[in-house]
């Protein structure tokens, strides 16, 4: 079963990319756990937690519409290792800010800058995959890229709670910075000929783009990307399902954290174990789906797993409240991972196979924007409601509402 994956990993370039992502995403998840633990101890408001997480989401809304355009012009490999190196530098600044006065606004600003640089990394990575992988291996490659994220969840989230509890927030950020440097080195050693060249003037142009004073050529390219997305049925479908999925995740994220803390009575330790279990479920599900994906309609699999995942949010909340224990939370989280794992692999593979290769940077950049926009809006809405109603009530309500919305995709695309 794992033979085809091992064969793919023997390809030097893909292995370096895959390994780099395991390392850097370990540190990335470690940072998130550190921030969650710190804010949870400082404030019991779900809105405060939502604001902290928003510092990692707002860069998506600002830079994603821009990043794809420039990624399509630049060398994807160089874009990735420069981004990772810069992120390592920025994250390394955080422990120094924590040393004396702990100026939280400055720390949030550094996190914002770090994640802003990361907005150029994501579309570059997704657009780079078809350059180092044969078309017949796209599903396998996306499965392993998805595995990268789940391994990060297994290690980063799991060990994150332990590291924060035993060694403190400062150590967590230092480890995070080191992982970005390792990832940058891994991508640097990838050998491939690429077109595209970075121009120092692009930095100025990016600033102008953010300030809405972009050049006419940029606007034209962005319109081309948007036009393609709106007129390509597979691409339009991928955007709709990702918007729905990330809106569900955004609504669940701060409420779920408070729900677990209220039921189990811990801040980061149990959250870490639950993250490990969820990541393990996604890992196993991604491997299984990557091997059998060609036997089923991609859209049907995505739609039905989205429906099951939405229903399971309510089931998870009810069962854990009735039988509160860390073991039950871990087991229920593993099952959730199995259920939702085909969605990410399926959507990415659908875009790789059906979308124009020349526009992949813009397509994935725009996908990042629309999905995280839904995440951010939904997160603040449900975080506010969680301060009025109980986290349990919000979790169950979110599961029921999401289930009805997911029926739209099942009915509309029932023919695959």
N, C-alpha and C positions, 0 to 999 in steps of 0.2 A: 504493500500500500504506500509506503514512504519512498519506494524506489525512484519514482519520477521526480520527487522533491529533492532527493539526494543528487540525482543527475543534474538537476538545474543548479543546485548549489555548488557543483564542481566547476561551473563557469565562473572564472575568476572575477569578472566585472560585477556580475550579479551578486556574488557572495560578498564582495566588499561593500556594495550598497546595502545589502540585507543586514550584514553585521554592524555597519555604522548606525543603522536605524535602531537596532536592538539596544546599542549602548546609549545613544543620545536620548531615546525615548524613555529608557530607564531613569535617567536624570530628570527628564521633563516631568514624569509622573511623581518623582521624588519631590520636586519643587511644589507641585500642586498639593500633595499631602502635607508638606510643611506649612504652606499658606493656610490650608483648611484647619490644621491643628492650632495654629497661632490665633486665627480669627475666632474659632470656636471657643477658645479659652477666654478671649478678650470680650466677646459679646455673644449673647444668646439670641440675637436677632437674625432671622433668615435673610433679611434685607442686607445686613452687613456682609454676610457671606456672599450674597449675590453681587454686591459691589466689588468685592475682592476678585471674584471670578471674572467679572466684566472687564477687568484690566487685561485679561488674556484674550478676550473676545472682541473688544472694540477695534484692535488692530486689523482684524479680519474685515470688518466693515469699511475701514478706511483704505486699506492697501490691496485687498483682493481684486477689486476691479482694475487696479493699475498693474499689479504684479504680473498677471498673465501676459499682458502686452509686452513687457520688457523681457520676461523669461523666454518668449518666442524669438527674441532678437539675440539673446546672450547664449553663451555656452552653458548648458544645463549643469555640467559637472563643476565648472568653476563657480557658478552661482551657489551650488550646494555647499561646497567646502568653505567658501568665504562666509556664507551665512552661519554655518556651524561655528566657525572660529569667532565671529563677532558675538554670537550668542554666549559662547563660553566666557568672553571678556566681560560682557554685561552682567551675567549671573555672578561672576566672581566678585563684582563690586558690592553685591548685597551683604555678605558677611561683614564687610568693613563698615557699611552703614549701620549694622546692628550692634557694633562693638560698644558704643557709648550711649548715645541718646535715643537710638532706635527711631529715627524719623520716618514714620510709616508713609507719608506722602511721597518722599523721595524713593523709598523702596518700591512703592506701587508704580512710580514713573519708570524705574529701571526695568521692572517686569513688563511694563507696556512697551518699552523700546525693544526689549529682547524678543517679545512675541511679534512685534512689527517686522523685525528682520526675518523671523520665521515664516512670515507670509509669502516671502519670495522662495523659500525653500520648498514648500509643499507642492505648488504647481510645477516647479522645476523637477522634482523627484518623479511625479506622476507622468510628466511628459518625457522623462528620460528612460523610463522602463521599456517602451517599445524599441528604443535604440540598442538595448543590450539583450533583448529577449526575442526569440522567434515568435511569429504570430500564433503558431500552434501551442505555444507555452504560456500565452497570456493569462489564462485562468489559473494555471499553476503558480505563475509569478505573483499574481494578485493575491492568491491564497497565502503565499509566504510573506508578502508585504503586510497583509492583514495579521499574520502571525507575529510580525515584528511588533505591532501595536499591542497584541495580547501578551507577548513575553514582557514588554515594558510594564503592562499592568500587573503581571504575575510578580515580577521582581521589584519594579519601582514602587508600586502601591503597597505590596506586601512588606517589603523591607523598609519602605518609607515610614510607616507607622512606628516600627521598631527603632529605626535610626533617630527619628524625631524625639521619641520618648526617652531614649537612653543617652543620646549624644547631643541633642539640641538642634535648633533650626539652622544655626550657622554652619554646622558640619554638613547638613543636608544640601545647602546651597553650594558649598565647596565641591562636594562629590558631583553635583549636577554640572558645574562648570567643567570639571575634568572629563566627564562623558562627552560633552560637546567637542572638546579638543580631540578626543580619540576618534569620534565620528568624522571630524574634518579630515584627519589623516587618512582614514579608510577611503573616503571618497576621492581624496587627492591622488591616491595610488591607482585609481581606475584608469585604464588605458583605452582611449577611444578618440577617433578623429571627429571633431564637431565643427559645424559652421556657427557663426555668431561671434560677436566680439563686444566686450563691454567698453563703453566710452565714458570717460570722466564726466562728460556733459550730461550723462544719464542721471546722475545724482541731482543735478539742478533741475532736470526735467521732471523727475519724480516729485521733488518739492513743489514745483509749479502745478503738477497734476493734483496733488493733495489740496492745494490752494485753489483749485478750479481754474487755473490759467494755463492749461495744457496746450500743446501745439495742435494744429489742425490734423496733422498726420496721425497723432495718437488717437484723436477722436474718431477718425476714419477707421482705424484698425479696431478700436473698441466696438464701433457700430457693426463692423463685419462679424465680430465674435457674437454679439447679441443677436444679430440677424440670423446667424447660423443656428444658435440655440433655439430661437423661437420657431424656426422652420424645419428643424430636424426632430421628428417625432421621438426617436429613442433618447435624444439629448434632453428634450423637454420633459419626458417622463422621468428621467433620472433626477432632474432638478426638482420636480414636484415631490418625489418620494423622499429625497434627502431633506427638503424643507420640512416635510411632515415628521420625519424621523428625528431630526435635530430639535424640532420644537418640542417633541415628547421628552427627549433627553434633557433639554434645557429646563422644562417645567419640573422634571423629576429631581434634578441634581441637588439644589439646595434643600428641597423638602425631604428628599431621601436621606440626606446627611443628618438632618434634625430628627427624622423618624427613627433611624438606627440609634442615635444617641439617646433618645427618650426611651426606646424599648430595651436596649441592652446596657445603657448607662455608661458608655465609654466615648472618648473623643476620636482617637486616631487608630488605636490598636485593632479593634473589630472592623473598622472601615478598611484597614489594610488587608485583613483576612478575606473580607467579602470581595474586595477588588481582585485578590488572587484567584478566588473561586470563579468570579465572573470572567476573568481573563482566561482561565483554564477552559471554561466552557466554550468561549469564542474560539480559542486555539483548536480544540477538538472539532468543533463544528466547521471551522474553516478548512481544516484538512480533509474532512469527510466530503464537504460540498465541492471542494476543488477537484476531487477525483470523480464525482458523479454528476457534475454540473451539466455536461454535454447531453445527458439523458433527459433533461427536463427543460421546460420553458423557463427562461430566466425571469421574466416578468411575473409569472404565476408563483414561482418560488418566493420572490421578493414580496409580493402582495400578501400571500398567506402567512409568511413569517412575520410580517409587520402586524397583521391582525392578531396572531397568536401572542406576539410580544406585548401588544397593547392590553390584551385581556389579562396577561400574566402579571402586569403591574398591580392590578387590583387583587388578584389571587395571592401574589407574594405578600402584599400588605396584610391581608386578612389572616393568612396562615401564620405569619411571623408574630402578629399581635396576639393570636390565640395561643401560640406555642413559642414564647420568646426564649431563644437561646442562640449562642454563637454558632453551634453546630447546625441548627436549622437554617440560620441565615446563610451560612456557607453553602449548604446543599441547594437551597432555593436559588441562590445566585448562580451556581454552576448551570442549573437548568435554564435560567434566563440566557446565559451566554450561548448555550447550544441553540436556542430558539432564534436569536437575532443574528447569528454569525453569517448566514448566507446573504444578508442584505448588502453589507459593505463590499464583499467580494463580487457579488452579482452586478451592482451598480457600476463599480470601477471597470469591470470587464466589459460591460455593455458599452460604456463610453469609449474604451480603447478599440473595440471592434467596429463600432458603428459611426464614430465621429471622424472628422477630417484631421489627419495627422498634423497638418500645418497650423491648426487652431487649438491643439490640445492644451497649450499653456493658458490661453485665454479661457477655454472651457473649464478647466479645473480651477483656475483662479476665480471665475465667476461662481462655480459650484461652492467653493469655500465661502464666498460672500453670502450667498442666499441661505446656505445651511446654517451658518453662524448668526446671521441676522435673526432667523427664526429661533435659534437657541437663546440669544440674548433677550429678545422680547418676552418669550415664554418664561424664562428664568425669573425676570423681575416681576411679572404678573403673579406667578405662583408663589414666589418668595413673599410677596406682600400678603397674599391670601393666607399663607401659612402662619403669619403673625396674628391673623384674625381667627382662623379656624385651626383645628389640630392638624399636625402633619399627616396623621392617619387618614383623616377625612379628605385632605387634598390628594393623597396618593391614590385612594380608591376612586375618587371623582375623576382624576386625570386618566386612570386606566379605562374607565367607562367611556369618557368622552373620546379618547383616542381610538377606542374600538369601533365606535360608530363612524369616525372619520376614515379609518382604514378600510371600511367596507366600500368606500367610494372607489378605491383602487382595485379591489377584488371584482367589483361589478363592472367597472369601466373597461378593465383589461382582462376580462375572464377568458377571452379567446387567445391570450398570449401574444 
